[in-house]
Amino acid sequence: MEYITLNNGINCPVVGIGTFMLSPADAENSVREALKMGCSLVDTANAYVNERAVGRGIRESGLSRGQVFLSTKLWPSEYENPNAVDETLERLGVDYVDLLYIHQPAGNWLAGYRQLEKAYREGKAKSIGISNFEGKYIAELESKWEIAPQFIQVEAHPYFTQTGLRRTLDQYGIRLMSWYPLGHGDKSLMSEPLFAELGRKYGKSPAQVILRWHTQMGFVVIPGSRNVDHIRDNLDILDFTLTGEEMARIAALDKGERYYHRTDEQLVQFALWKPEFEKR
Ligand SMILES: NC(=O)c1ccc[n+]([C@@H]2O[C@H](COP(=O)([O-])OP(=O)(O)OC[C@H]3O[C@@H](n4cnc5c(N)ncnc54)[C@H](OP(=O)(O)O)[C@@H]3O)[C@@H](O)[C@H]2O)c1
């Protein structure tokens, strides 16, 4: 595994597994199998309603707590719940997480960020992050944070490389964790002839080439999968290096286009929605 060092000195693996849209049964299975294959970074969220299952997957893997970098996210419904962090830890079955995000700039997100800072000071979150806080949101938070975040989690892939945002991140040493790293399974991204060409050169699949590109961009990558063969492939990306010329050819694919377009109306809806958490 390769690691990056965060702006607070903590190390984070560069590749892990994401669990968005995985049912509890699939999340438990994917997390357990990934960890048994050498993965050591797992990303979930209150809103995925699979935190208990992720916790089970970690315990079933046989790895000790210290061997896993566990990331989760507070949903806006929890930003003003003073017990939100403890309830999140209880669902996961751990007494700290390695990374705790606020998931969306919705509702009273500053209260949510204050909860992150408190959890950080108390050792319940070893690092903290903001998710979907591009543009005016990170600009506003910048003037208000007492502790700068270690991570931002945003959509990023070869069609959308977050060029503007990265200039702000560099000022604070904030690292980017890519969501939709494979375009959420979009066929056109994975079918780009360039990834097939580079895959043939290195003996890798197009998905593996894309994931290696993320890590060489300095991004941490958390592809989601319920397929054990894909999970194995997604972890097997660190034994080759794309050349500078190949990275430049991939850069030319950037269309500056997201797959996911969030509206202000959706942010209002996010603030009103409360996940129905797993009971057990
Ligand atoms: N903060 C946020 O708001 C936010 C939003 C979205 C996602 N996320 C996080 O980011 C993670 C990644 O995003 P994502 O899971 O939505 O999208 P993704 O990783 O870009 O794509 C997942 C899709 O790609 C397929 N896939 C995975 N590995 C593959 C491989 N080696 N070859 C071919 N197909 C492959 C998966 O299908 P199979 O199951 O068949 O492998 C699945 O359909 C999430 O799981 C979540 O943790 C965060």
PDBQT file of the ligand as one rigid body, heavy atoms in Angstrom, charges set to zero:
ROOT
HETATM    1  N1  LIG A 301     -19.479  12.464  -0.620  1.00  0.00    +0.000 N 
HETATM    2  C1  LIG A 301     -20.402  12.195  -1.510  1.00  0.00    +0.000 C 
HETATM    3  O1  LIG A 301     -21.388  12.932  -1.676  1.00  0.00    +0.000 OA
HETATM    4  C2  LIG A 301     -20.269  10.947  -2.336  1.00  0.00    +0.000 A 
HETATM    5  C3  LIG A 301     -21.071  10.767  -3.483  1.00  0.00    +0.000 A 
HETATM    6  C4  LIG A 301     -20.901   9.603  -4.205  1.00  0.00    +0.000 A 
HETATM    7  C5  LIG A 301     -19.975   8.656  -3.809  1.00  0.00    +0.000 A 
HETATM    8  N2  LIG A 301     -19.216   8.856  -2.673  1.00  0.00    +0.000 N 
HETATM    9  C6  LIG A 301     -18.204   7.865  -2.219  1.00  0.00    +0.000 C 
HETATM   10  O2  LIG A 301     -17.374   7.557  -3.319  1.00  0.00    +0.000 OA
HETATM   11  C7  LIG A 301     -17.389   6.145  -3.534  1.00  0.00    +0.000 C 
HETATM   12  C8  LIG A 301     -17.172   5.843  -4.991  1.00  0.00    +0.000 C 
HETATM   13  O3  LIG A 301     -18.259   6.321  -5.796  1.00  0.00    +0.000 OA
HETATM   14  P1  LIG A 301     -19.294   5.337  -6.487  1.00  0.00    +0.000 P 
HETATM   15  O4  LIG A 301     -19.215   3.983  -5.841  1.00  0.00    +0.000 OA
HETATM   16  O5  LIG A 301     -20.601   6.008  -6.479  1.00  0.00    +0.000 OA
HETATM   17  O6  LIG A 301     -18.813   5.307  -7.985  1.00  0.00    +0.000 OA
HETATM   18  P2  LIG A 301     -17.532   4.679  -8.723  1.00  0.00    +0.000 P 
HETATM   19  O7  LIG A 301     -16.587   4.097  -7.730  1.00  0.00    +0.000 OA
HETATM   20  O8  LIG A 301     -17.050   5.692  -9.693  1.00  0.00    +0.000 OA
HETATM   21  O9  LIG A 301     -18.202   3.531  -9.593  1.00  0.00    +0.000 OA
HETATM   22  C9  LIG A 301     -18.831   2.421  -9.018  1.00  0.00    +0.000 C 
HETATM   23  C10 LIG A 301     -19.337   1.579 -10.191  1.00  0.00    +0.000 C 
HETATM   24  O10 LIG A 301     -18.219   1.116 -10.939  1.00  0.00    +0.000 OA
HETATM   25  C11 LIG A 301     -18.260  -0.304 -11.037  1.00  0.00    +0.000 C 
HETATM   26  N3  LIG A 301     -16.878  -0.779 -10.865  1.00  0.00    +0.000 N 
HETATM   27  C12 LIG A 301     -16.108  -0.736  -9.739  1.00  0.00    +0.000 A 
HETATM   28  N4  LIG A 301     -14.909  -1.254  -9.968  1.00  0.00    +0.000 NA
HETATM   29  C13 LIG A 301     -14.891  -1.643 -11.265  1.00  0.00    +0.000 A 
HETATM   30  C14 LIG A 301     -13.915  -2.253 -12.094  1.00  0.00    +0.000 A 
HETATM   31  N5  LIG A 301     -12.713  -2.593 -11.626  1.00  0.00    +0.000 N 
HETATM   32  N6  LIG A 301     -14.246  -2.519 -13.377  1.00  0.00    +0.000 NA
HETATM   33  C15 LIG A 301     -15.473  -2.200 -13.855  1.00  0.00    +0.000 A 
HETATM   34  N7  LIG A 301     -16.444  -1.619 -13.136  1.00  0.00    +0.000 NA
HETATM   35  C16 LIG A 301     -16.151  -1.343 -11.836  1.00  0.00    +0.000 A 
HETATM   36  C17 LIG A 301     -19.160  -0.779  -9.923  1.00  0.00    +0.000 C 
HETATM   37  O11 LIG A 301     -19.861  -1.938 -10.300  1.00  0.00    +0.000 OA
HETATM   38  P3  LIG A 301     -19.582  -3.376  -9.581  1.00  0.00    +0.000 P 
HETATM   39  O12 LIG A 301     -20.300  -3.355  -8.271  1.00  0.00    +0.000 OA
HETATM   40  O13 LIG A 301     -20.157  -4.334 -10.581  1.00  0.00    +0.000 OA
HETATM   41  O14 LIG A 301     -18.089  -3.519  -9.435  1.00  0.00    +0.000 OA
HETATM   42  C18 LIG A 301     -20.141   0.388  -9.766  1.00  0.00    +0.000 C 
HETATM   43  O15 LIG A 301     -21.215   0.251 -10.697  1.00  0.00    +0.000 OA
HETATM   44  C19 LIG A 301     -18.760   5.720  -2.991  1.00  0.00    +0.000 C 
HETATM   45  O16 LIG A 301     -18.876   4.345  -2.787  1.00  0.00    +0.000 OA
HETATM   46  C20 LIG A 301     -18.818   6.551  -1.732  1.00  0.00    +0.000 C 
HETATM   47  O17 LIG A 301     -18.052   5.969  -0.689  1.00  0.00    +0.000 OA
HETATM   48  C21 LIG A 301     -19.358  10.000  -1.964  1.00  0.00    +0.000 A 
ENDROOT
TORSDOF 0
